[in-house]
Structures are given as C-alpha cells and as structure tokens.
Amino acid sequence: MSNDSIRIVVVDDQAVVRQGFVSLINTVPDMTVVAEGTNGQQAVELHRQHRPDVVLMDLRMPLMSGVEAITAIRREFPAARVIVLTTYDGDEDIYRSLQAGAQGYLLKDMFFEELEDAIRTVHAGGRRIPGVVAERLAGRVGASDLTGRELEVLKQIVGGKSNKEIAAVLDISEATVKSHINNILSKLGVADRTQAATTALQRGLVHLP
C-alpha cells in the first residue's frame, strides 16, 4: 500500500456482496480496503479505528442502519466521506442518506467503473449522485412531508391493519385514524389505502421487516 493510496472501509451485511466489492477495489493500484464491517455499529467503530478516506455503506443492516451509522460517523468526524451502496432507489432512502451526510449514492447494479469514479470524486471532496437517483430525489422535493403520527398510521396500513386495529395500537380514536388517513392519501396523491401502502414501500417511507 502506497502512502497516497485511497484508504477505504466497506460495510455490508451480505458477505458475498461485500467480498465482491473488496476484491474489485483491491485490483485498483491506488485504492486499498483497510477494513470490512457487517453492520452500522461496526461502521462507526471501524471509522474511529482506521480513519479511512472513504466509507462504502449499505443502507439496510442489523443493529444500526446505514443512515444511523452515517449520522453517528459524521457527528464524530464531520469531514468523513461516505458513499451509500444499495439496491434501494426509493426517494426517502436517498433523502435520508444525503441528509445524514453521505456524499454519494450508488445502486449496486452499477458498473465497477462508476464506483471507482465515485470513490475518486468523493475522495476529492465532490459528490456523486447518478441521474436516475437525482430524478428520484427531485420527485421527493416538493412533496408534502408526512408528520410523525401520519407515518405511524401509514406503517400500520402497510401492515394490513384496519382502522379499528390502528386506533387500538396507537391509542387514538377511529375518527382520528380516519383523519390521518385522509391527510396521508392527500399528501401522497393516492386514492385509497392500497395505493398508499404501495407508494409507501416504493418510496422507502415504510420498510417491510
């Protein structure tokens, strides 16, 4: 490893995916993977230990999510540089990642040349958001944000709960549930609960367990 090598930490809970990225990155002469992690907590610990130039971070991981890990790392190391690598292109996932401080957001089905280019760009202080991801993000901007309570109701809708069941779970009246659902349908621009559930999953507003 040369002194001017770009030092990288790769964090992904899927061993095959993680090892694949590590193998490819290590074929690049001026890039070196200095550590690997399998969850968000490890990501924070590894950054503290190795102070890498760039972190490649999956979003959906056990113990601590990618967004939570990015937030924690950037809180402790404001200059940290993180690229999200994910299979998800829901606009809410993108938005949360960038809000947390990620400088790049790539989908795992991209060509390796794109990842190599993104690592160099982010290492140099730039940002890398592919066109298809930027379009998703633009679609979110301007959309009315749901309140915390509306998100709770939406999660219950995705879980298949009736108004009565939602009222019981959240300890509110059925009338209040109906009011929240009307607001949700209006904000999401959909006609019924089924469309609301589908949209919530597509946009990353709600994730299935």
C-alpha positions in Angstrom: 0.0 0.0 0.0 1.5 3.3 -1.0 1.2 6.4 1.1 -1.1 8.2 -1.3 -3.4 5.2 -1.6 -7.1 5.9 -1.1 -8.0 4.0 2.1 -11.5 2.5 2.1 -13.8 0.8 4.6 -16.6 -1.4 3.1 -19.6 -2.1 5.3 -22.3 -4.6 4.1 -24.1 -7.4 6.0 -24.1 -9.6 2.8 -20.7 -11.4 2.7 -20.8 -12.2 -1.0 -21.6 -8.6 -1.9 -19.0 -7.1 0.5 -16.3 -9.5 -0.6 -17.1 -8.8 -4.2 -16.6 -5.1 -3.8 -13.4 -5.6 -1.7 -11.9 -7.9 -4.4 -12.6 -5.4 -7.2 -11.4 -2.3 -5.2 -8.1 -4.1 -4.3 -7.4 -4.5 -8.1 -7.1 -0.8 -8.4 -3.4 0.2 -7.8 -4.1 3.4 -5.7 -7.1 2.0 -3.7 -6.9 -0.2 -0.6 -9.6 -1.7 1.6 -8.3 -1.3 5.1 -11.3 -2.9 6.9 -14.7 -4.6 6.4 -17.8 -4.4 8.6 -21.2 -6.2 8.6 -23.4 -3.6 10.5 -23.8 0.0 11.3 -22.2 -0.2 14.7 -19.1 -1.8 13.2 -19.0 1.0 10.6 -18.7 3.6 13.4 -16.1 1.6 15.3 -14.0 0.9 12.1 -14.1 4.6 11.1 -12.9 5.5 14.6 -10.1 2.9 14.4 -8.9 3.4 10.8 -9.9 7.0 9.8 -10.5 5.9 6.2 -10.6 8.3 3.3 -13.9 6.9 2.1 -16.6 4.6 3.6 -18.8 2.4 1.3 -22.0 1.8 3.3 -25.0 -0.4 2.8 -28.4 1.0 4.0 -30.2 -2.0 5.4 -28.1 -3.6 8.1 -28.7 -5.2 11.5 -28.0 -3.4 14.9 -27.7 0.0 13.3 -28.9 1.1 9.9 -26.7 2.8 7.3 -28.4 6.2 7.8 -27.9 5.9 11.6 -24.3 5.0 11.1 -23.6 7.8 8.7 -25.2 10.2 11.2 -23.0 8.9 14.0 -19.8 9.0 12.0 -20.4 12.5 10.7 -21.2 13.7 14.2 -17.8 12.5 15.4 -15.9 13.1 12.2 -17.5 16.0 10.3 -15.1 15.6 7.3 -15.9 11.9 6.9 -16.7 10.9 3.3 -19.4 8.2 2.8 -20.8 6.6 -0.3 -24.1 4.7 0.0 -24.2 1.4 -1.9 -27.7 -0.1 -2.0 -30.3 -1.9 -4.0 -32.9 0.6 -3.0 -33.7 3.7 -5.0 -36.8 4.9 -3.0 -36.7 8.7 -2.8 -37.0 8.7 1.0 -33.9 6.4 1.4 -31.9 8.7 -0.8 -33.1 11.8 1.0 -32.4 10.4 4.5 -28.9 9.2 3.4 -27.9 12.6 2.0 -29.5 14.4 4.9 -27.3 12.3 7.2 -24.2 13.4 5.3 -23.5 10.9 2.5 -21.7 12.4 -0.5 -22.6 9.6 -2.9 -25.5 7.3 -3.5 -25.0 4.4 -5.9 -27.1 1.4 -6.8 -25.3 -2.0 -6.5 -26.1 -3.0 -10.1 -23.8 -0.2 -11.5 -20.7 -0.9 -13.4 -17.5 -1.1 -11.3 -16.1 1.9 -13.3 -18.9 4.0 -11.9 -17.9 3.0 -8.3 -14.2 3.7 -9.0 -15.1 7.1 -10.4 -17.4 7.9 -7.5 -14.7 6.9 -4.9 -12.2 9.3 -6.6 -14.8 12.1 -6.9 -15.9 11.8 -3.2 -12.3 11.5 -2.0 -11.5 14.7 -3.8 -14.4 16.4 -1.9 -17.1 16.1 -4.6 -20.5 14.4 -4.7 -21.7 11.6 -6.9 -25.5 11.2 -7.4 -26.3 9.3 -10.6 -29.1 10.8 -12.9 -31.7 8.1 -12.0 -31.1 8.7 -8.3 -31.3 12.5 -8.7 -34.6 12.1 -10.5 -36.0 10.2 -7.6 -34.8 12.8 -5.2 -36.3 15.6 -7.3 -39.6 13.8 -7.2 -39.5 13.9 -3.4 -38.7 17.6 -3.2 -41.9 19.5 -3.2 -43.9 16.5 -1.9 -45.7 17.2 1.4 -43.9 15.6 4.3 -45.9 13.3 6.5 -46.0 14.0 10.2 -44.6 11.5 12.6 -48.1 10.3 13.6 -49.1 10.0 9.9 -46.0 7.8 9.3 -47.0 5.7 12.3 -50.5 5.3 10.8 -49.0 4.6 7.3 -46.8 1.8 8.8 -49.9 0.2 10.3 -51.7 0.4 6.9 -48.8 -1.3 5.2 -49.1 -4.0 7.9 -52.7 -4.6 6.9 -54.3 -3.2 10.0 -57.9 -2.0 9.9 -58.9 1.5 11.3 -60.1 -0.1 14.5 -56.8 -2.0 14.9 -54.8 1.1 14.2 -56.7 3.0 16.8 -56.0 0.3 19.4 -52.3 0.1 18.5 -51.7 3.8 18.6 -54.2 4.5 21.4 -56.2 7.1 19.4 -59.8 7.2 18.3 -61.1 5.7 15.0 -62.1 9.2 14.0 -58.6 10.4 14.4 -57.3 7.5 12.4 -59.6 8.4 9.6 -58.5 12.0 9.7 -54.8 10.9 9.5 -55.6 8.5 6.6 -57.3 11.3 4.6 -54.2 13.5 5.1 -51.9 10.7 4.1 -53.9 10.0 0.9 -53.9 13.7 0.0 -50.1 14.1 0.7 -49.2 11.0 -1.3 -51.5 11.9 -4.1 -53.2 8.5 -4.0 -56.9 7.3 -4.0 -57.0 4.6 -1.4 -55.2 2.6 1.3 -53.8 0.0 -1.1 -52.2 2.7 -3.3 -50.9 4.4 -0.1 -49.2 1.2 1.0 -47.7 0.5 -2.4 -46.4 4.1 -2.6 -45.0 4.0 0.9 -42.9 0.9 0.0 -41.8 2.2 -3.4 -40.6 5.5 -1.9 -38.9 4.0 1.1 -41.3 5.7 3.6 -42.0 2.4 5.2 -39.9 -0.8 5.1 -41.1 -4.3 5.5 -39.5 -6.2 8.4 
